[in-house]
Amino acid sequence: MADGHEEKTSIWTEAGIWVVVLAAMALWALAIVKWGVLGLYMPAVISVPIILLILVWISRG
C-alpha cells in the first residue's frame, strides 16, 4: 500500500554518497598499509575534537 509520499532521489546523489564512502575507506586502508596500527587508530583520534565540538554545540541548544 503506497501512500504517494515516496521521495525521489537522483541516481547521481546515491552514487555520489557511495563514491565518498568508498574513497574514505580506500584512504583509511592506505593509511593502515603505510603506518600500520597508527593508521588504524588515526580516524578515531582525529574525530575526538570534532565530536566534542558537536556535543557542546548540541548542548548549548
PQR file of N, CA, C, O and H, with PARSE charges and radii, in Angstrom:
ATOM      1  N   MET A   1       0.830  -1.175   0.000 -0.4000 1.5000
ATOM      2  CA  MET A   1       0.000   0.000   0.000 -0.0000 2.0000
ATOM      3  C   MET A   1       0.881   1.247   0.000  0.5500 1.7000
ATOM      4  O   MET A   1       1.508   1.562   1.011 -0.5500 1.4000
ATOM      5  N   ALA A   2       0.930   1.931  -1.086 -0.4000 1.5000
ATOM      6  CA  ALA A   2       1.739   3.137  -1.182 -0.0000 2.0000
ATOM      7  C   ALA A   2       0.881   4.350  -0.892  0.5500 1.7000
ATOM      8  O   ALA A   2      -0.263   4.442  -1.336 -0.5500 1.4000
ATOM      9  H   ALA A   2       0.421   1.675  -1.907  0.4000 1.0000
ATOM     10  N   ASP A   3       1.450   5.280  -0.140 -0.4000 1.5000
ATOM     11  CA  ASP A   3       0.698   6.486   0.188 -0.0000 2.0000
ATOM     12  C   ASP A   3       1.073   7.667  -0.700  0.5500 1.7000
ATOM     13  O   ASP A   3       0.538   8.761  -0.522 -0.5500 1.4000
ATOM     14  H   ASP A   3       2.380   5.205   0.221  0.4000 1.0000
ATOM     15  N   GLY A   4       1.969   7.468  -1.642 -0.4000 1.5000
ATOM     16  CA  GLY A   4       2.306   8.510  -2.599 -0.0000 2.0000
ATOM     17  C   GLY A   4       3.283   9.552  -2.082  0.5500 1.7000
ATOM     18  O   GLY A   4       3.463  10.597  -2.708 -0.5500 1.4000
ATOM     19  H   GLY A   4       2.403   6.579  -1.787  0.4000 1.0000
ATOM     20  N   HIS A   5       3.919   9.279  -0.943 -0.4000 1.5000
ATOM     21  CA  HIS A   5       4.868  10.243  -0.386 -0.0000 2.0000
ATOM     22  C   HIS A   5       6.303   9.754  -0.517  0.5500 1.7000
ATOM     23  O   HIS A   5       7.153  10.048   0.323 -0.5500 1.4000
ATOM     24  H   HIS A   5       3.773   8.430  -0.434  0.4000 1.0000
ATOM     25  N   GLU A   6       6.556   9.014  -1.568 -0.4000 1.5000
ATOM     26  CA  GLU A   6       7.898   8.497  -1.778 -0.0000 2.0000
ATOM     27  C   GLU A   6       8.801   9.616  -2.283  0.5500 1.7000
ATOM     28  O   GLU A   6       8.443  10.368  -3.190 -0.5500 1.4000
ATOM     29  H   GLU A   6       5.866   8.775  -2.250  0.4000 1.0000
ATOM     30  N   GLU A   7       9.954   9.704  -1.686 -0.4000 1.5000
ATOM     31  CA  GLU A   7      10.899  10.741  -2.087 -0.0000 2.0000
ATOM     32  C   GLU A   7      11.722  10.236  -3.263  0.5500 1.7000
ATOM     33  O   GLU A   7      12.305   9.154  -3.203 -0.5500 1.4000
ATOM     34  H   GLU A   7      10.245   9.093  -0.950  0.4000 1.0000
ATOM     35  N   LYS A   8      11.765  11.006  -4.305 -0.4000 1.5000
ATOM     36  CA  LYS A   8      12.534  10.641  -5.489 -0.0000 2.0000
ATOM     37  C   LYS A   8      13.974  11.130  -5.300  0.5500 1.7000
ATOM     38  O   LYS A   8      14.214  12.327  -5.140 -0.5500 1.4000
ATOM     39  H   LYS A   8      11.291  11.885  -4.354  0.4000 1.0000
ATOM     40  N   THR A   9      14.916  10.206  -5.319 -0.4000 1.5000
ATOM     41  CA  THR A   9      16.316  10.586  -5.219 -0.0000 2.0000
ATOM     42  C   THR A   9      16.988  10.317  -6.551  0.5500 1.7000
ATOM     43  O   THR A   9      16.692   9.337  -7.235 -0.5500 1.4000
ATOM     44  H   THR A   9      14.721   9.234  -5.449  0.4000 1.0000
ATOM     45  N   SER A  10      17.875  11.185  -6.894 -0.4000 1.5000
ATOM     46  CA  SER A  10      18.611  11.040  -8.139 -0.0000 2.0000
ATOM     47  C   SER A  10      19.630   9.915  -8.007  0.5500 1.7000
ATOM     48  O   SER A  10      20.192   9.696  -6.934 -0.5500 1.4000
ATOM     49  H   SER A  10      18.116  11.982  -6.339  0.4000 1.0000
ATOM     50  N   ILE A  11      19.858   9.219  -9.084 -0.4000 1.5000
ATOM     51  CA  ILE A  11      20.867   8.162  -9.080 -0.0000 2.0000
ATOM     52  C   ILE A  11      22.245   8.755  -8.823  0.5500 1.7000
ATOM     53  O   ILE A  11      23.110   8.081  -8.263 -0.5500 1.4000
ATOM     54  H   ILE A  11      19.402   9.396  -9.956  0.4000 1.0000
ATOM     55  N   TRP A  12      22.463  10.003  -9.223 -0.4000 1.5000
ATOM     56  CA  TRP A  12      23.757  10.651  -9.011 -0.0000 2.0000
ATOM     57  C   TRP A  12      23.971  10.979  -7.548  0.5500 1.7000
ATOM     58  O   TRP A  12      25.102  10.928  -7.064 -0.5500 1.4000
ATOM     59  H   TRP A  12      21.760  10.550  -9.678  0.4000 1.0000
ATOM     60  N   THR A  13      22.912  11.313  -6.836 -0.4000 1.5000
ATOM     61  CA  THR A  13      23.041  11.592  -5.413 -0.0000 2.0000
ATOM     62  C   THR A  13      23.464  10.330  -4.668  0.5500 1.7000
ATOM     63  O   THR A  13      24.381  10.361  -3.848 -0.5500 1.4000
ATOM     64  H   THR A  13      21.993  11.354  -7.229  0.4000 1.0000
ATOM     65  N   GLU A  14      22.795   9.231  -4.958 -0.4000 1.5000
ATOM     66  CA  GLU A  14      23.131   7.974  -4.297 -0.0000 2.0000
ATOM     67  C   GLU A  14      24.525   7.504  -4.694  0.5500 1.7000
ATOM     68  O   GLU A  14      25.282   7.022  -3.851 -0.5500 1.4000
ATOM     69  H   GLU A  14      22.050   9.206  -5.625  0.4000 1.0000
ATOM     70  N   ALA A  15      24.861   7.639  -5.954 -0.4000 1.5000
ATOM     71  CA  ALA A  15      26.188   7.235  -6.417 -0.0000 2.0000
ATOM     72  C   ALA A  15      27.267   8.106  -5.780  0.5500 1.7000
ATOM     73  O   ALA A  15      28.339   7.614  -5.430 -0.5500 1.4000
ATOM     74  H   ALA A  15      24.246   8.030  -6.638  0.4000 1.0000
ATOM     75  N   GLY A  16      26.986   9.392  -5.630 -0.4000 1.5000
ATOM     76  CA  GLY A  16      27.949  10.297  -5.007 -0.0000 2.0000
ATOM     77  C   GLY A  16      28.241   9.920  -3.569  0.5500 1.7000
ATOM     78  O   GLY A  16      29.384   9.996  -3.119 -0.5500 1.4000
ATOM     79  H   GLY A  16      26.114   9.792  -5.914  0.4000 1.0000
ATOM     80  N   ILE A  17      27.206   9.511  -2.844 -0.4000 1.5000
ATOM     81  CA  ILE A  17      27.390   9.085  -1.458 -0.0000 2.0000
ATOM     82  C   ILE A  17      28.285   7.847  -1.405  0.5500 1.7000
ATOM     83  O   ILE A  17      29.192   7.762  -0.577 -0.5500 1.4000
ATOM     84  H   ILE A  17      26.277   9.449  -3.210  0.4000 1.0000
ATOM     85  N   TRP A  18      28.021   6.890  -2.294 -0.4000 1.5000
ATOM     86  CA  TRP A  18      28.831   5.675  -2.321 -0.0000 2.0000
ATOM     87  C   TRP A  18      30.273   5.973  -2.711  0.5500 1.7000
ATOM     88  O   TRP A  18      31.193   5.352  -2.179 -0.5500 1.4000
ATOM     89  H   TRP A  18      27.284   6.958  -2.967  0.4000 1.0000
ATOM     90  N   VAL A  19      30.484   6.906  -3.624 -0.4000 1.5000
ATOM     91  CA  VAL A  19      31.846   7.264  -4.031 -0.0000 2.0000
ATOM     92  C   VAL A  19      32.612   7.854  -2.853  0.5500 1.7000
ATOM     93  O   VAL A  19      33.777   7.518  -2.640 -0.5500 1.4000
ATOM     94  H   VAL A  19      29.736   7.410  -4.056  0.4000 1.0000
ATOM     95  N   VAL A  20      31.968   8.727  -2.091 -0.4000 1.5000
ATOM     96  CA  VAL A  20      32.623   9.339  -0.930 -0.0000 2.0000
ATOM     97  C   VAL A  20      32.948   8.280   0.122  0.5500 1.7000
ATOM     98  O   VAL A  20      34.042   8.281   0.685 -0.5500 1.4000
ATOM     99  H   VAL A  20      31.022   9.000  -2.264  0.4000 1.0000
ATOM    100  N   VAL A  21      32.009   7.383   0.387 -0.4000 1.5000
ATOM    101  CA  VAL A  21      32.237   6.324   1.379 -0.0000 2.0000
ATOM    102  C   VAL A  21      33.383   5.413   0.945  0.5500 1.7000
ATOM    103  O   VAL A  21      34.259   5.092   1.748 -0.5500 1.4000
ATOM    104  H   VAL A  21      31.120   7.383  -0.070  0.4000 1.0000
ATOM    105  N   LEU A  22      33.380   4.998  -0.311 -0.4000 1.5000
ATOM    106  CA  LEU A  22      34.442   4.116  -0.801 -0.0000 2.0000
ATOM    107  C   LEU A  22      35.799   4.814  -0.835  0.5500 1.7000
ATOM    108  O   LEU A  22      36.824   4.190  -0.561 -0.5500 1.4000
ATOM    109  H   LEU A  22      32.669   5.259  -0.964  0.4000 1.0000
ATOM    110  N   ALA A  23      35.812   6.107  -1.170 -0.4000 1.5000
ATOM    111  CA  ALA A  23      37.071   6.854  -1.170 -0.0000 2.0000
ATOM    112  C   ALA A  23      37.627   6.975   0.249  0.5500 1.7000
ATOM    113  O   ALA A  23      38.833   6.839   0.456 -0.5500 1.4000
ATOM    114  H   ALA A  23      34.979   6.614  -1.393  0.4000 1.0000
ATOM    115  N   ALA A  24      36.754   7.230   1.228 -0.4000 1.5000
ATOM    116  CA  ALA A  24      37.200   7.319   2.621 -0.0000 2.0000
ATOM    117  C   ALA A  24      37.760   5.982   3.101  0.5500 1.7000
ATOM    118  O   ALA A  24      38.777   5.942   3.794 -0.5500 1.4000
ATOM    119  H   ALA A  24      35.774   7.341   1.061  0.4000 1.0000
ATOM    120  N   MET A  25      37.096   4.895   2.733 -0.4000 1.5000
ATOM    121  CA  MET A  25      37.587   3.570   3.132 -0.0000 2.0000
ATOM    122  C   MET A  25      38.916   3.242   2.452  0.5500 1.7000
ATOM    123  O   MET A  25      39.786   2.614   3.056 -0.5500 1.4000
ATOM    124  H   MET A  25      36.270   4.928   2.171  0.4000 1.0000
ATOM    125  N   ALA A  26      39.073   3.669   1.193 -0.4000 1.5000
ATOM    126  CA  ALA A  26      40.331   3.429   0.485 -0.0000 2.0000
ATOM    127  C   ALA A  26      41.473   4.219   1.122  0.5500 1.7000
ATOM    128  O   ALA A  26      42.580   3.703   1.274 -0.5500 1.4000
ATOM    129  H   ALA A  26      38.367   4.179   0.703  0.4000 1.0000
ATOM    130  N   LEU A  27      41.201   5.468   1.492 -0.4000 1.5000
ATOM    131  CA  LEU A  27      42.230   6.269   2.165 -0.0000 2.0000
ATOM    132  C   LEU A  27      42.607   5.669   3.513  0.5500 1.7000
ATOM    133  O   LEU A  27      43.777   5.669   3.896 -0.5500 1.4000
ATOM    134  H   LEU A  27      40.302   5.887   1.368  0.4000 1.0000
ATOM    135  N   TRP A  28      41.610   5.159   4.228 -0.4000 1.5000
ATOM    136  CA  TRP A  28      41.875   4.522   5.510 -0.0000 2.0000
ATOM    137  C   TRP A  28      42.736   3.270   5.313  0.5500 1.7000
ATOM    138  O   TRP A  28      43.673   3.029   6.073 -0.5500 1.4000
ATOM    139  H   TRP A  28      40.660   5.159   3.917  0.4000 1.0000
ATOM    140  N   ALA A  29      42.412   2.481   4.292 -0.4000 1.5000
ATOM    141  CA  ALA A  29      43.199   1.279   4.002 -0.0000 2.0000
ATOM    142  C   ALA A  29      44.640   1.643   3.642  0.5500 1.7000
ATOM    143  O   ALA A  29      45.578   0.964   4.061 -0.5500 1.4000
ATOM    144  H   ALA A  29      41.651   2.677   3.674  0.4000 1.0000
ATOM    145  N   LEU A  30      44.814   2.707   2.869 -0.4000 1.5000
ATOM    146  CA  LEU A  30      46.173   3.145   2.524 -0.0000 2.0000
ATOM    147  C   LEU A  30      46.937   3.607   3.759  0.5500 1.7000
ATOM    148  O   LEU A  30      48.138   3.363   3.876 -0.5500 1.4000
ATOM    149  H   LEU A  30      44.053   3.259   2.528  0.4000 1.0000
ATOM    150  N   ALA A  31      46.240   4.279   4.687 -0.4000 1.5000
ATOM    151  CA  ALA A  31      46.885   4.711   5.926 -0.0000 2.0000
ATOM    152  C   ALA A  31      47.315   3.504   6.757  0.5500 1.7000
ATOM    153  O   ALA A  31      48.383   3.517   7.368 -0.5500 1.4000
ATOM    154  H   ALA A  31      45.265   4.478   4.592  0.4000 1.0000
ATOM    155  N   ILE A  32      46.488   2.466   6.778 -0.4000 1.5000
ATOM    156  CA  ILE A  32      46.840   1.252   7.525 -0.0000 2.0000
ATOM    157  C   ILE A  32      48.052   0.578   6.894  0.5500 1.7000
ATOM    158  O   ILE A  32      48.942   0.107   7.602 -0.5500 1.4000
ATOM    159  H   ILE A  32      45.620   2.455   6.281  0.4000 1.0000
ATOM    160  N   VAL A  33      48.088   0.531   5.569 -0.4000 1.5000
ATOM    161  CA  VAL A  33      49.223  -0.089   4.878 -0.0000 2.0000
ATOM    162  C   VAL A  33      50.502   0.708   5.127  0.5500 1.7000
ATOM    163  O   VAL A  33      51.565   0.128   5.346 -0.5500 1.4000
ATOM    164  H   VAL A  33      47.364   0.914   4.994  0.4000 1.0000
ATOM    165  N   LYS A  34      50.398   2.027   5.092 -0.4000 1.5000
ATOM    166  CA  LYS A  34      51.587   2.868   5.232 -0.0000 2.0000
ATOM    167  C   LYS A  34      52.092   2.940   6.671  0.5500 1.7000
ATOM    168  O   LYS A  34      53.290   2.792   6.913 -0.5500 1.4000
ATOM    169  H   LYS A  34      49.534   2.498   4.913  0.4000 1.0000
ATOM    170  N   TRP A  35      51.175   3.171   7.647 -0.4000 1.5000
ATOM    171  CA  TRP A  35      51.575   3.409   9.026 -0.0000 2.0000
ATOM    172  C   TRP A  35      51.191   2.298   9.997  0.5500 1.7000
ATOM    173  O   TRP A  35      51.469   2.421  11.190 -0.5500 1.4000
ATOM    174  H   TRP A  35      50.202   3.291   7.451  0.4000 1.0000
ATOM    175  N   GLY A  36      50.577   1.244   9.544 -0.4000 1.5000
ATOM    176  CA  GLY A  36      50.245   0.111  10.407 -0.0000 2.0000
ATOM    177  C   GLY A  36      49.124   0.438  11.385  0.5500 1.7000
ATOM    178  O   GLY A  36      48.099   1.005  11.007 -0.5500 1.4000
ATOM    179  H   GLY A  36      50.352   1.144   8.575  0.4000 1.0000
ATOM    180  N   VAL A  37      49.336   0.070  12.655 -0.4000 1.5000
ATOM    181  CA  VAL A  37      48.309   0.247  13.683 -0.0000 2.0000
ATOM    182  C   VAL A  37      47.988   1.727  13.886  0.5500 1.7000
ATOM    183  O   VAL A  37      46.841   2.074  14.165 -0.5500 1.4000
ATOM    184  H   VAL A  37      50.169  -0.391  12.961  0.4000 1.0000
ATOM    185  N   LEU A  38      48.971   2.591  13.751 -0.4000 1.5000
ATOM    186  CA  LEU A  38      48.707   4.026  13.896 -0.0000 2.0000
ATOM    187  C   LEU A  38      47.707   4.506  12.848  0.5500 1.7000
ATOM    188  O   LEU A  38      46.853   5.343  13.142 -0.5500 1.4000
ATOM    189  H   LEU A  38      49.904   2.309  13.524  0.4000 1.0000
ATOM    190  N   GLY A  39      47.808   3.990  11.649 -0.4000 1.5000
ATOM    191  CA  GLY A  39      46.846   4.330  10.605 -0.0000 2.0000
ATOM    192  C   GLY A  39      45.459   3.799  10.904  0.5500 1.7000
ATOM    193  O   GLY A  39      44.459   4.382  10.486 -0.5500 1.4000
ATOM    194  H   GLY A  39      48.501   3.310  11.411  0.4000 1.0000
ATOM    195  N   LEU A  40      45.399   2.690  11.629 -0.4000 1.5000
ATOM    196  CA  LEU A  40      44.111   2.125  12.014 -0.0000 2.0000
ATOM    197  C   LEU A  40      43.392   3.026  13.012  0.5500 1.7000
ATOM    198  O   LEU A  40      42.176   3.195  12.933 -0.5500 1.4000
ATOM    199  H   LEU A  40      46.212   2.216  11.969  0.4000 1.0000
ATOM    200  N   TYR A  41      44.141   3.605  13.954 -0.4000 1.5000
ATOM    201  CA  TYR A  41      43.538   4.421  15.009 -0.0000 2.0000
ATOM    202  C   TYR A  41      43.385   5.895  14.641  0.5500 1.7000
ATOM    203  O   TYR A  41      42.679   6.633  15.329 -0.5500 1.4000
ATOM    204  H   TYR A  41      45.129   3.467  14.019  0.4000 1.0000
ATOM    205  N   MET A  42      44.032   6.326  13.576 -0.4000 1.5000
ATOM    206  CA  MET A  42      44.028   7.742  13.217 -0.0000 2.0000
ATOM    207  C   MET A  42      42.634   8.359  13.066  0.5500 1.7000
ATOM    208  O   MET A  42      42.423   9.457  13.582 -0.5500 1.4000
ATOM    209  H   MET A  42      44.605   5.726  13.017  0.4000 1.0000
ATOM    210  N   PRO A  43      41.671   7.721  12.390 -0.5600 1.5000
ATOM    211  CA  PRO A  43      40.341   8.335  12.275  0.2800 2.0000
ATOM    212  C   PRO A  43      39.666   8.558  13.626  0.5500 1.7000
ATOM    213  O   PRO A  43      38.974   9.559  13.813 -0.5500 1.4000
ATOM    214  N   ALA A  44      39.859   7.642  14.563 -0.4000 1.5000
ATOM    215  CA  ALA A  44      39.257   7.808  15.892 -0.0000 2.0000
ATOM    216  C   ALA A  44      39.882   8.982  16.631  0.5500 1.7000
ATOM    217  O   ALA A  44      39.175   9.767  17.261 -0.5500 1.4000
ATOM    218  H   ALA A  44      40.421   6.829  14.412  0.4000 1.0000
ATOM    219  N   VAL A  45      41.191   9.105  16.558 -0.4000 1.5000
ATOM    220  CA  VAL A  45      41.878  10.196  17.251 -0.0000 2.0000
ATOM    221  C   VAL A  45      41.501  11.544  16.646  0.5500 1.7000
ATOM    222  O   VAL A  45      41.304  12.517  17.374 -0.5500 1.4000
ATOM    223  H   VAL A  45      41.766   8.468  16.046  0.4000 1.0000
ATOM    224  N   ILE A  46      41.401  11.605  15.329 -0.4000 1.5000
ATOM    225  CA  ILE A  46      41.047  12.853  14.657 -0.0000 2.0000
ATOM    226  C   ILE A  46      39.603  13.242  14.943  0.5500 1.7000
ATOM    227  O   ILE A  46      39.288  14.430  15.024 -0.5500 1.4000
ATOM    228  H   ILE A  46      41.562  10.814  14.739  0.4000 1.0000
ATOM    229  N   SER A  47      38.724  12.259  15.095 -0.4000 1.5000
ATOM    230  CA  SER A  47      37.302  12.574  15.281 -0.0000 2.0000
ATOM    231  C   SER A  47      36.957  13.024  16.698  0.5500 1.7000
ATOM    232  O   SER A  47      35.880  13.583  16.906 -0.5500 1.4000
ATOM    233  H   SER A  47      38.980  11.294  15.029  0.4000 1.0000
ATOM    234  N   VAL A  48      37.835  12.801  17.684 -0.4000 1.5000
ATOM    235  CA  VAL A  48      37.521  13.169  19.072 -0.0000 2.0000
ATOM    236  C   VAL A  48      37.216  14.657  19.222  0.5500 1.7000
ATOM    237  O   VAL A  48      36.165  14.982  19.774 -0.5500 1.4000
ATOM    238  H   VAL A  48      38.710  12.347  17.515  0.4000 1.0000
ATOM    239  N   PRO A  49      38.063  15.584  18.767 -0.5600 1.5000
ATOM    240  CA  PRO A  49      37.716  17.003  18.934  0.2800 2.0000
ATOM    241  C   PRO A  49      36.478  17.407  18.144  0.5500 1.7000
ATOM    242  O   PRO A  49      35.720  18.275  18.577 -0.5500 1.4000
ATOM    243  N   ILE A  50      36.272  16.785  16.997 -0.4000 1.5000
ATOM    244  CA  ILE A  50      35.095  17.113  16.187 -0.0000 2.0000
ATOM    245  C   ILE A  50      33.824  16.698  16.912  0.5500 1.7000
ATOM    246  O   ILE A  50      32.868  17.471  16.974 -0.5500 1.4000
ATOM    247  H   ILE A  50      36.888  16.080  16.646  0.4000 1.0000
ATOM    248  N   ILE A  51      33.801  15.485  17.462 -0.4000 1.5000
ATOM    249  CA  ILE A  51      32.637  15.002  18.202 -0.0000 2.0000
ATOM    250  C   ILE A  51      32.417  15.847  19.449  0.5500 1.7000
ATOM    251  O   ILE A  51      31.274  16.146  19.794 -0.5500 1.4000
ATOM    252  H   ILE A  51      34.577  14.857  17.411  0.4000 1.0000
ATOM    253  N   LEU A  52      33.494  16.238  20.134 -0.4000 1.5000
ATOM    254  CA  LEU A  52      33.367  17.087  21.320 -0.0000 2.0000
ATOM    255  C   LEU A  52      32.717  18.420  20.970  0.5500 1.7000
ATOM    256  O   LEU A  52      31.829  18.883  21.685 -0.5500 1.4000
ATOM    257  H   LEU A  52      34.422  15.995  19.854  0.4000 1.0000
ATOM    258  N   LEU A  53      33.150  19.037  19.882 -0.4000 1.5000
ATOM    259  CA  LEU A  53      32.545  20.304  19.460 -0.0000 2.0000
ATOM    260  C   LEU A  53      31.072  20.130  19.096  0.5500 1.7000
ATOM    261  O   LEU A  53      30.251  20.992  19.407 -0.5500 1.4000
ATOM    262  H   LEU A  53      33.872  18.661  19.301  0.4000 1.0000
ATOM    263  N   ILE A  54      30.737  19.034  18.447 -0.4000 1.5000
ATOM    264  CA  ILE A  54      29.336  18.775  18.101 -0.0000 2.0000
ATOM    265  C   ILE A  54      28.497  18.610  19.361  0.5500 1.7000
ATOM    266  O   ILE A  54      27.389  19.141  19.436 -0.5500 1.4000
ATOM    267  H   ILE A  54      31.404  18.333  18.194  0.4000 1.0000
ATOM    268  N   LEU A  55      29.009  17.881  20.355 -0.4000 1.5000
ATOM    269  CA  LEU A  55      28.271  17.696  21.603 -0.0000 2.0000
ATOM    270  C   LEU A  55      28.081  19.012  22.351  0.5500 1.7000
ATOM    271  O   LEU A  55      27.008  19.257  22.902 -0.5500 1.4000
ATOM    272  H   LEU A  55      29.909  17.449  20.294  0.4000 1.0000
ATOM    273  N   VAL A  56      29.105  19.857  22.376 -0.4000 1.5000
ATOM    274  CA  VAL A  56      28.971  21.170  23.021 -0.0000 2.0000
ATOM    275  C   VAL A  56      27.954  22.011  22.278  0.5500 1.7000
ATOM    276  O   VAL A  56      27.132  22.684  22.900 -0.5500 1.4000
ATOM    277  H   VAL A  56      29.976  19.657  21.929  0.4000 1.0000
ATOM    278  N   TRP A  57      27.999  21.982  20.954 -0.4000 1.5000
ATOM    279  CA  TRP A  57      27.053  22.753  20.143 -0.0000 2.0000
ATOM    280  C   TRP A  57      25.621  22.295  20.393  0.5500 1.7000
ATOM    281  O   TRP A  57      24.720  23.125  20.513 -0.5500 1.4000
ATOM    282  H   TRP A  57      28.667  21.436  20.449  0.4000 1.0000
ATOM    283  N   ILE A  58      25.400  20.978  20.473 -0.4000 1.5000
ATOM    284  CA  ILE A  58      24.062  20.446  20.733 -0.0000 2.0000
ATOM    285  C   ILE A  58      23.593  20.828  22.129  0.5500 1.7000
ATOM    286  O   ILE A  58      22.431  21.192  22.308 -0.5500 1.4000
ATOM    287  H   ILE A  58      26.132  20.304  20.375  0.4000 1.0000
ATOM    288  N   SER A  59      24.477  20.752  23.122 -0.4000 1.5000
ATOM    289  CA  SER A  59      24.066  21.025  24.500 -0.0000 2.0000
ATOM    290  C   SER A  59      23.742  22.499  24.728  0.5500 1.7000
ATOM    291  O   SER A  59      22.976  22.825  25.635 -0.5500 1.4000
ATOM    292  H   SER A  59      25.421  20.457  22.977  0.4000 1.0000
ATOM    293  N   ARG A  60      24.303  23.381  23.930 -0.4000 1.5000
ATOM    294  CA  ARG A  60      24.016  24.809  24.091 -0.0000 2.0000
ATOM    295  C   ARG A  60      22.675  25.188  23.487  0.5500 1.7000
ATOM    296  O   ARG A  60      22.188  26.300  23.689 -0.5500 1.4000
ATOM    297  H   ARG A  60      24.925  23.115  23.193  0.4000 1.0000
ATOM    298  N   GLY A  61      22.086  24.272  22.752 -0.4000 1.5000
ATOM    299  CA  GLY A  61      20.731  24.479  22.233 -0.0000 2.0000
ATOM    300  C   GLY A  61      20.717  25.257  20.988  0.5500 1.7000
ATOM    301  O   GLY A  61      19.649  25.511  20.432 -0.5500 1.4000
ATOM    302  H   GLY A  61      22.482  23.369  22.588  0.4000 1.0000
TER
END
